[in-house]
Amino acid sequence: MSARGRAISAMAMFKQLTSWHQSLAEAIRDPDQLIDLLELPDEWKEPARRAAEQFPLIVPRSYVARMRLRDPDDPLLRQVLPLDAEIHATDGFTIDAVGDAASRIAPGLLHKYQGRALLVATGACAIHCRYCFRRHYPYDSEPRRLDEWDPALTALAADPSIHEVLLSGGDPLMLTDARLGDLIQRIGRIPHVQRLRIHTRLPIVLPDRITQRLLDQLTQTRLTHIMVVHANHPNEVVDDAAEALRLLVRSGITTLNQTVLLRGINDNVEALGLLSERLINLGVIPYYLHQLDRVQGTAHFEVEQIVGRELIAELRRHLPGYAVPDYVREVAGEAHKVRLESIDETP
């Protein structure tokens, strides 16, 4: 490559590296600003401020750009706008509905299922989904510096039954390339770990995080990499987000999607069906449809399981089998996700 070519390549890399940081810095963190941008009524502001005091608002502008103006029922807005309903305690909803605390075997390391373990790589997110199952998680007690991961990595190395490590959070792609690369390299030095699975919302809500440098980091190691993204509505899987998913798939990374069943957002066959169609057309596999985790502050999103089963049955009538996600819920202490499609149970 010529000197001019190298200079152009270096400049393109610099733009990629700074773009997502800039997008994150420009994310909306003030409920009043979000409400004004979408031309919503002023009376929404005070309740949103109250709820945001408990769980702050953050939403990237590229995600806001996919919302409809003056529409309080916009399915993307409903996922991020703080509401008074979050403040009220609801029977049956707890701060740790999935049993994270009981499965913590070292700082930052959760071990729930045979053969795999999860690292809480960071508490940071680019978006605060109001139904978040870790909205009460004690991130302050988890590792931040690379050396603080030593106990977790030592525990992983000592257990040869663990063949897959999951990076979660927070969102692991909030880590810088350097920090993420260091962590991946350390995991890769554990001989019995064969796969690295990254659970992330960023390709959907902050698509410019998917850079060539990141893809190179993920594809140039001995580990098999799997990316699990999180889209709940077809309006999320368009434009720059669709392109980010194409980049992941074309890089050879197996890419799956998880969806949470949410009242007033995707609890209809039209939304779920179109979401699966758009994902499949991009090469992304619809993986799970999750029953809402019963975390305090999220009760207003819950959909009855009978409705979920009816939706899955309807999807099977309209879509090929590979386009229909498994309908599941996570139950604390269970050895695996519990399939709900044919199980008659109540929460």
C-alpha positions in Angstrom: 0.0 0.0 0.0 1.3 3.5 -0.9 2.0 6.1 1.8 -1.2 7.9 0.6 -3.2 4.7 0.9 -1.9 4.1 4.4 -2.7 7.6 5.4 -6.3 7.3 4.1 -6.7 3.9 5.8 -5.4 5.4 9.1 -7.8 8.3 8.8 -10.7 5.9 8.2 -9.8 3.9 11.2 -9.5 7.1 13.4 -13.0 8.1 12.2 -14.4 4.7 13.1 -12.8 4.8 16.6 -14.0 8.3 17.4 -17.5 8.0 15.8 -19.1 5.7 18.3 -17.5 7.6 21.3 -18.9 10.8 19.9 -22.4 9.2 19.4 -22.3 8.1 23.0 -21.3 11.5 24.2 -24.2 13.0 22.4 -26.8 10.6 23.7 -29.8 12.1 25.4 -29.8 11.9 29.2 -32.4 14.5 30.1 -36.1 13.4 30.0 -37.2 17.0 29.2 -34.9 17.0 26.1 -36.3 13.7 24.8 -39.9 14.9 25.3 -39.2 18.2 23.6 -37.4 16.5 20.6 -40.4 14.2 20.0 -42.9 17.1 20.5 -44.7 15.3 23.3 -46.9 17.0 26.0 -45.1 18.9 28.8 -47.1 17.1 31.4 -45.0 14.0 30.7 -41.8 15.7 32.0 -42.3 15.7 35.8 -43.2 11.9 36.0 -40.3 11.1 33.7 -37.9 13.1 35.9 -39.1 11.3 39.0 -38.6 7.8 37.5 -35.2 8.9 36.0 -34.0 9.7 39.5 -34.1 6.0 40.3 -32.9 4.7 36.9 -31.4 7.4 34.7 -32.4 8.0 31.1 -29.9 7.4 28.4 -30.7 7.0 24.7 -28.5 7.5 21.6 -29.8 10.0 19.0 -29.6 7.5 16.2 -32.2 5.4 18.1 -34.4 8.5 18.8 -34.3 9.2 15.0 -36.2 6.0 14.4 -39.1 7.2 16.7 -42.2 8.9 15.4 -42.9 12.5 16.4 -45.9 13.3 18.6 -46.7 9.6 19.1 -46.8 8.6 22.8 -47.3 5.0 21.8 -44.2 4.7 19.6 -42.8 1.3 20.4 -39.2 2.5 20.6 -40.1 5.5 22.8 -42.0 3.2 25.2 -38.8 1.2 25.8 -36.8 4.1 27.0 -39.1 6.8 28.5 -39.1 6.8 32.3 -42.6 6.5 33.7 -44.2 6.8 37.2 -45.2 3.2 36.9 -41.6 2.2 37.6 -41.7 3.7 41.0 -44.5 1.7 42.5 -43.7 -1.7 44.1 -45.6 -4.7 42.7 -46.1 -8.0 44.5 -44.1 -10.8 42.9 -41.5 -8.4 41.4 -38.1 -8.4 43.0 -34.7 -6.7 42.5 -33.0 -10.0 41.5 -35.6 -12.0 39.6 -33.1 -14.3 37.8 -30.9 -15.3 40.8 -27.8 -13.5 39.8 -26.6 -13.0 43.3 -26.9 -16.7 44.1 -24.9 -17.7 41.0 -22.0 -15.3 41.7 -18.9 -17.5 42.3 -16.2 -14.7 42.0 -16.2 -11.0 41.4 -17.9 -10.4 38.0 -18.4 -14.1 37.4 -21.8 -15.8 37.3 -22.1 -19.6 36.9 -25.7 -20.7 36.3 -25.6 -23.3 33.6 -23.5 -26.4 32.9 -20.6 -25.8 30.5 -20.8 -22.0 30.4 -20.2 -19.0 32.7 -20.9 -15.3 32.4 -18.6 -12.4 33.0 -20.3 -9.1 33.9 -17.8 -7.1 31.8 -19.1 -3.7 32.7 -22.1 -1.9 34.3 -22.2 0.7 31.5 -24.9 0.7 28.7 -25.5 3.0 25.7 -29.3 2.8 26.5 -31.3 2.2 29.6 -34.2 0.0 28.7 -36.9 0.5 31.2 -37.6 -3.2 31.5 -33.9 -4.0 32.2 -33.6 -7.2 34.3 -30.3 -5.8 35.9 -31.6 -2.3 36.6 -30.9 -3.0 40.4 -27.6 -5.0 39.9 -24.8 -3.9 42.2 -22.3 -3.1 39.5 -20.1 -1.0 41.9 -18.9 -4.3 43.5 -17.7 -5.8 40.2 -14.3 -5.5 38.5 -13.3 -2.4 36.6 -9.5 -2.6 36.2 -8.1 -5.5 34.2 -6.2 -6.9 37.2 -9.4 -7.1 39.1 -10.5 -9.9 36.8 -7.8 -12.2 38.1 -10.1 -14.1 40.6 -12.8 -14.6 37.9 -10.3 -15.8 35.3 -8.6 -18.1 37.8 -12.0 -19.6 38.6 -12.7 -20.2 34.9 -9.3 -21.8 34.4 -9.8 -24.1 37.3 -13.1 -25.5 35.9 -12.4 -27.6 32.8 -16.2 -28.2 32.3 -16.6 -24.6 31.1 -16.3 -24.5 27.3 -18.1 -21.2 26.7 -17.8 -17.8 28.3 -20.5 -15.1 28.0 -19.7 -11.4 28.2 -22.6 -9.4 29.4 -23.3 -6.5 31.7 -24.2 -3.7 31.2 -23.0 -4.0 27.7 -19.6 -5.5 27.0 -19.2 -3.5 23.7 -19.1 -0.4 25.9 -15.5 -1.4 26.7 -12.8 0.2 24.5 -11.3 -2.0 21.9 -8.1 -2.1 23.9 -9.8 -3.2 27.1 -12.1 -5.6 25.3 -9.2 -7.1 23.4 -7.2 -7.6 26.6 -10.1 -9.4 28.2 -10.6 -11.6 25.1 -6.9 -12.5 25.0 -6.9 -13.6 28.6 -10.0 -15.7 28.1 -8.4 -17.2 25.0 -5.5 -18.4 27.0 -7.7 -20.8 29.0 -7.3 -24.0 27.0 -10.7 -25.5 27.7 -12.7 -22.4 26.7 -13.7 -22.8 23.1 -16.4 -20.2 22.5 -16.9 -16.6 23.4 -20.5 -15.3 23.4 -21.1 -11.5 23.5 -24.6 -10.3 24.6 -25.0 -6.7 23.4 -27.6 -4.1 22.5 -25.2 -1.8 20.8 -25.5 -3.0 17.2 -29.2 -1.9 17.5 -28.9 1.3 19.5 -25.4 2.5 18.7 -24.6 0.9 15.4 -21.4 2.8 14.7 -19.8 0.7 17.5 -19.5 -2.1 14.9 -16.2 -1.1 13.4 -13.7 -3.0 11.3 -11.2 -3.0 14.1 -13.8 -4.6 16.4 -14.7 -7.3 13.8 -11.0 -8.0 13.4 -10.6 -8.5 17.1 -13.5 -10.9 17.2 -12.5 -13.0 14.2 -8.7 -13.2 14.5 -8.6 -15.3 17.7 -8.8 -19.1 18.1 -12.1 -18.7 19.9 -15.4 -19.2 18.1 -17.4 -16.0 18.5 -21.1 -15.7 18.8 -22.9 -12.4 19.0 -26.3 -12.2 20.6 -28.0 -8.9 19.9 -31.3 -7.5 21.3 -34.1 -6.0 19.2 -37.7 -6.0 20.3 -39.5 -4.3 17.4 -39.0 -4.2 13.6 -38.6 -0.4 13.7 -35.3 -1.0 15.5 -33.9 -3.1 12.7 -33.6 -0.5 9.9 -31.0 1.9 8.4 -27.7 2.1 10.3 -28.7 -0.8 12.7 -29.5 -3.0 9.7 -26.1 -2.2 8.2 -24.4 -3.0 11.5 -26.1 -6.4 11.6 -25.0 -7.0 7.9 -21.4 -6.3 8.9 -21.5 -8.8 11.7 -23.0 -11.5 9.6 -20.7 -10.9 6.7 -17.7 -11.1 9.0 -18.6 -14.7 9.7 -19.8 -14.2 13.3 -22.8 -16.2 14.2 -25.4 -13.6 15.1 -28.6 -14.3 17.1 -31.3 -12.1 18.4 -33.1 -12.1 21.7 -36.5 -10.3 22.1 -38.4 -9.5 25.3 -42.2 -9.8 25.1 -43.4 -6.3 26.1 -46.9 -5.0 26.6 -47.8 -2.3 24.2 -44.6 -2.7 22.2 -44.5 -6.1 20.5 -47.4 -8.1 22.0 -48.9 -8.7 18.6 -48.1 -11.1 15.7 -47.6 -8.3 13.2 -44.7 -6.8 15.1 -43.1 -10.1 16.1 -43.6 -11.5 12.6 -42.0 -8.5 10.8 -39.2 -8.4 13.3 -38.3 -12.1 12.5 -38.6 -11.4 8.7 -36.2 -8.5 8.9 -33.7 -10.4 11.0 -33.7 -13.4 8.8 -33.3 -11.2 5.7 -30.2 -9.8 7.3 -28.9 -13.3 8.2 -29.6 -12.9 11.9 -31.3 -15.9 13.7 -34.3 -15.2 15.9 -33.1 -17.0 19.1 -35.3 -16.3 22.1 -38.6 -14.6 22.8 -38.2 -13.9 26.6 -41.1 -13.7 29.0 -40.4 -10.6 31.0 -38.1 -11.1 34.0 -40.2 -10.0 37.1 -37.9 -7.2 38.2 -39.2 -4.4 40.5 -40.2 -1.4 38.4 -41.1 -3.4 35.2 -44.6 -4.8 35.9 -46.3 -2.5 33.4 -44.5 -4.3 30.6 -45.7 -7.8 31.5 -47.7 -9.8 29.1 -49.6 -12.9 30.2 -47.9 -16.2 29.2 -51.1 -17.4 27.5 -50.8 -14.5 25.1 -47.2 -15.3 24.4 -48.0 -18.9 23.6 -50.8 -17.8 21.3 -48.4 -15.4 19.5 -45.8 -18.1 19.0 -48.5 -20.5 17.6 -49.6 -17.8 15.2 -46.0 -17.1 14.1 -45.6 -20.8 13.3 -48.6 -20.6 11.0 -47.0 -17.7 9.0 -43.2 -18.2 9.2 -40.7 -21.0 8.4 -39.5 -22.8 11.6 -36.1 -21.2 11.6 -37.7 -17.8 11.8 -39.7 -18.5 15.0 -37.8 -17.9 18.3 -38.1 -20.2 21.3 -40.5 -18.7 23.9 -38.7 -19.0 27.2 -38.3 -17.5 30.7 -35.4 -17.6 33.0 -36.2 -19.2 36.4 -33.7 -18.7 39.2 -32.0 -22.0 40.1 -33.1 -23.9 37.0 -30.5 -25.7 35.0 -31.5 -24.0 31.7 -34.1 -21.6 30.3 -37.6 -22.9 30.7 -39.6 -23.3 27.4 -43.1 -21.9 27.8 -44.7 -22.7 24.4 -46.3 -25.9 25.7 -46.0 -25.5 29.4 -49.1 -24.5 31.4 -47.7 -22.5 34.2 -48.2 -19.2 35.9 -45.4 -16.8 37.0 
